[in-house]
Amino acid sequence: MLKVNVEVQDLDDRIGESSALTRGFHTEVSKSIKEVEELITQQERGKFDTVIWITVSNETSIATAEDVASKIGVEFSGDEETTRAGMLFENLSQKGRFVMILDDLWAKVSLERIGIPELSNGGWNQLQDQLLSVVQVALGNNYSSFFCALYPEDWEIEEEDLIQLWIREGLVEEMDSMQAEYDNGRAIMNRFISNCLLEVFTEEEHARTVKMHDLLRDMALRIAESRFLVKAGMKLEKAPDVQEWSMNLEKVSLIWNQWYIPLEMSPPKCPRLTTLLLSQCNSKYSRGFFKHMDALKVLDLSFNPIKSLPSSLSKCLGLTTLLFSDCCIESIPESFFDDMNELRFLIFPPILSRSSAFLSNLKNLTSLLLADVNNYGMFHRCQILEF
């Protein structure tokens, strides 16, 4: 995998002759502020003399002015707002070209009242387009990062779950053992973290959770808008209408909802769909639900009250990964997987191990996980068989 580098391209041409580069972000999590500031400083050395990052939130212009002043070493000599603004304006005007990022911005801020030199040549609109392109550069060559957007917003993603998803998607180079593949995936994860595409939320000795910044997630979904359908964790009570399941979809994530599929809903026609994540939806599926998903490779049906695998699933011959732990399935027809020659990863409840004849024809199976779960939906006993 290529190392991710957040590149800011040709800002001079996009912003014109402006001496200030200012942008407001409305975010809930700002833990990577220092890292991003250092990144901008490093990559823009020579283009800008100063980088200033201010968390605005719902503060007044006076409080914002004080924050800016503390960042650039200005001491106010009076209490009047106009006097302070004048001092800031004079100081910033002497700074040359500078970057100012207003984080957690909830409303329009008067730059004049604070003392920030105004942008020229329509700089605000040009700047917004430029920052979106910066994020696109950060994500564009790193398809693995798009998979973080399949999880709900602000979701604490288990590192192991995400790496396993990369492996199952074929984004990690296939190696001699599962452990080697996992180690390779963790190296990719570390690069994403060091380049601020992901941030570590919790960390223990052998496990950690990560988050994707809201801005990056929104941009990833915008870039992949025609190919991704993501309504994860939105508390949906009804499945997306059949019209939303477009022919161009490649990835669909509807995890952590409580929706049902109307009986009159026709099977979705998604011939390009490769990944379908439906865990924790408390839903059942008709026999023909999967019959128009010929390209399907990864399917997660875990934690759903299904009593049998839909018969149309047996025709998804390119399926490489099937997860259906904590379902109500007690048996599977012996011939169900006969034609699934590509299936490599299979996770199901231990009760099915009593009648495992359906496994006999799975020639390429490399990972079989028998998963038992507790009342909170967490795996607490797993048996992994590596072939």
N, C-alpha and C positions, 0 to 999 in steps of 0.2 A: 504494500500500500504506500502511496506517496505521502510524504509528510505535509501536513496542512500548514499553509502560510497565509495569514490574513493580509492581503495586498491591497493598498490604496492606490488606485491608478490615476495618474495625470490630473491631480486636483486643480492645478493652475488653469488648465483649459476649461474645466467644468465650472469653476467658480468665478472666472474672470479676474478682475483686479482687486477683489475683496481682500482686506487685510485680516478679517475675522472669519472663522469657521465655527458656526454655532449650531447646535442640534439638541432638541429636547426628546427624552425618552420617558415613557410612562411604563414603569416596571415595578414589580413587587420585590424582586430579589436583586441586590446589588453587591453580592459578595465578591465579584470578580473585578470591581472597579479599579483597584490598584494594578492588577495584572494587565487590564486593557489599557490603562494609562501608560504603563511602561512599554506595552507593545506599540502603541501609537508613537510614543516618543522615539522608540528605537527605529521604527520603519519610516518615520517622517523626519528624521534628523537631516537638517539641511533645508527642509521646506518650511518648517515652522519653528519659531523661537521659543514658544511656550505652549504647554498643554495644561488646561485647567478643567477639572471635573468637579461639578457642583451638584449635590443632591437637593433639588428644589422642593418637591412635594407640595404642600399647601402653604409654604412660607410666604411672607410679605416681601415686597421688593427691597425693604430695608434689610431684612435678614439675609436675602440673597446677596445684596451689596456687601454686607459684612463678610459673608463666606468667600466672595471673590477677592475681597481685600486681603483676607488672611492667607489666601493661596499665593498672592503675588507680593506679599510683604508690604502692603500699604497700611499706614496707621492714620485713622481719621482724626482730624483736629476739631471737628464740630459735630453737632447733633442733627443739623438740618439735612433733610434728604437731598435737596438740590446741591448743597455744598459737597456732600459725600459723592454724589453722582459726578460732579465736576472733577473731583480728585481722581476718581477711578477712570473717567474718560481720558484725562490728561496722561495718566500712567499707562493705560492700555494702548493709547495712541502711539506711545513711544516704544511699545514692545515689538513693533514690526508685525509679522504674520503670526497668528496664534490660533490654537484650537480650543474652543470652549464647548464642553458637553454639559447640558442641563439634564440631569437624570431625575426620573420620577416626576415628570412635569404633568400637572393635571389641568392647567389652564394657561391662557395666553399671558406671557410675561412682557412688560414694557421694557425693552432694552435701554431706551433713552432714560427712563427713570432710574435705572440701576447705574448707568454710566458706561454701557457697552457700545462701542462704535457700531453704527448700522452697516448691514451688508449692502453692497451695491450690485447693480446689474441683475436684479431678480435673484440674488444669491440664495434665498430661502428655498425656492422651488428647485433650483439646480442642486442645492445641497441635499435635499431629501432624496432626489434621484441618485446622487452619488453614494449616499450612505447605503441605500438599498443595493447598489451594485457592489459595494464593499462586502456586504453580507453574502451576496450571491457568489462572489469570488471565493469567500471562505468556505462555502458549502459545495460549490459547483463540481470540483474534482474529487469530492470525497463522499461517494454515494452512501457509505456506511452511516454518515451523520444524519442522513434523511430518515433513517429508521428510528431515531430518537423521537421524531415527530409523530410516530404512530402511537405513542403513549399519551395519556391525558396531559393537559397543560399543568405545569408546576408539579408533575409527577416525580416522586422519588423512584428512579429506575434502579432496580437491582443490577449491579454490574454483571453478574453471572448470567442473568436472563438476557441482557442485551448482547453479550458476547455470543451466547448460544444461538441467538437469533441470527447474528451475522454469519456464524458457521453454517447454520441450516440454509441460509440464503445463498451460500457459496461465495460470500464476500471475503472469507478468510481462506488462504491457500490450503488446499487439502494436503495433509501430512500423514506420517506413519502412525500417529496415535492421537486420540482425543485430547490428551494433555498437551501435546505439542501445538495442536490447533488452538487450544484455549490460551496458551501462553502467547501465541502470535496475536490473538485477538486482544489480549490484555495490553500488549505493546501498542496496538493501534489506539486503544482506549487512553493510554497514558499520553500519546501524542495529541489526541483531541483535548484532553484536560490541560496540557501545557500550552496549547494554542487557544484556550478559552472558548472552544466550541462546546465544551461541557464543563460543569463545575462539580466538585465533590461535595455532597451534602452531608453524608455521615460516613465515618470510616472506622472500622474495627480491625482486628489483627488479620483476619483472612477474608474480610468482606467489606464492601463499601457501596453506597448508593450515589447516583449522579443525577444531575438535573440539566436540562437544556434551557438556556435563557429564552424568555418569551419572544424576544425580537428575532432570534435565530429560528425558533420553531415556526413563528408566523411566516418568516421569509421562506423557509423550506417548503411549507405548505403552499405558499404562493407560487414558487417555482414549479412545484409538482402538481399544480391545481387540477389539470385535466387527467392526471394519472393516479392521484391519491384521493381516496374518500376516507376522511378521518373524522369520526364523531365519538371519540373515546371519552368515557367519563362524563358525558353530557346529560345523564339521567333521562335518556330517551325512554318513552313508554311505548313507542311504536317504531318498527323497523323503517329505515329510509324507503321512500317510494321507489317503485321499480324504475322510474325515470332517472333516479339518481345513480342507479347502477349502470353507468354508461359503457359503451363498447370499448372505450379506450382505457378503462381502469386497469391498473397493474397492482396496486396495493390498497387494501381496505382494512381499516381498524375500527371496530365498534365495541371494543372491550369495556367492561364496567358500565353496563347499562341494564335496564330492567324492561326491555322491550319485548313485544310479541310480533309474530309475522301474521298478518291477516290471511285468512284462508283463501281469499279471492286473489291474493297476490301471485302473479306469474313468476316462475323461476327467473332470476336475473340472467341477462345475456351479457356475459363478460368474458369473451374468448381470449383476452390478453391477461386476465387476472392471474397473478402468480402467488400472491400472499393474501390470506384471509384470516384475520384475528377476531374471534368471536367469544373469547373466554369471559366468564362472569357476566353473561347476558340473561341468564335465567330464561332461556328460550328453547323451543323445539323447532325442528326443521322438517319440511315435507320430503317425501321420497325423492322428488325430482328437483330439489333445490339446487343441486350442484351439476345438473346435466349440461349446462351451457358454459362450464368453466374448464375447458379442455386443457388450458395451460397451467392450471393450479399446481403449485409445488409445496407450499407451506400452509397448513390448516391447523388452527388451534380452536378446539371445541370444549376446552376444559371448563369445569365448574358450571355445567348446564344440565338440566333435568331430562336429558335425552335417554331413552330406553333402548334404542337401537340406532346403528349407523344408517343414514339414508342410503337406499340402494343405488342412487345416482352417483354416490361417492366412489363406488367400485369402478366406475368408468373414467375416473381421473387418473389416467395411466402414468402421468408424469409426476405424481405426488412423491415428494422426497421426505416430507415430515408430516406426521399426524399425531396430534396431542389431544387426548380426551380423558385425562385424569379427573377423578371426582365426578363422573357421570353415573347414570343409573344403569349402564349397560352390563349385563351379566353373561352374555354370550354373543359370539360373532359367527356367522355361517362359515363353514370350513373353507369354502371356495371364494370368500369375499376378496381376499388379497391376491388371488391367483395371477392376475395380469399386471399387478403393480410391481414391476421389475426395478423401478427406480427408488423405492422406499428405503430410506437409510435410518431415519430416526422415528422411533415409536414410543409413546408414553401412554400407559393405560393403568387402570386400577388393578391391584394385585389379585382381585377375585377372578379376573379373566385368565390368570396363569393356571387355573385348575383345568381349563379346557383350551389348551394352546395349540390345537391342531391347525388353526388358521395361520400359524407362523411358519409352517413347514415349507412353503413355497417362496418365502421372502429371501431371495438369493443375495441381495446387496445390503441387507440390514447390517449396520455397523454399530448402532446404539439402541439398546432396549432398556427402558426405565420403567420399573414397576413402582408406582407412586401411591402412597397412602397419605391422606390429608387429615388435619384436625378440624375442629369446629370453626376455626377462623380462616379456613381456606389456605393454610400454609402447609407445605410439604414437611412432614416430620419423620417420615421413614421412606427411604428410597433405596432401591436396589438397581444398580446400573450394570448392565452386561455389555461388554465391548467385544465385538467379534473380530 
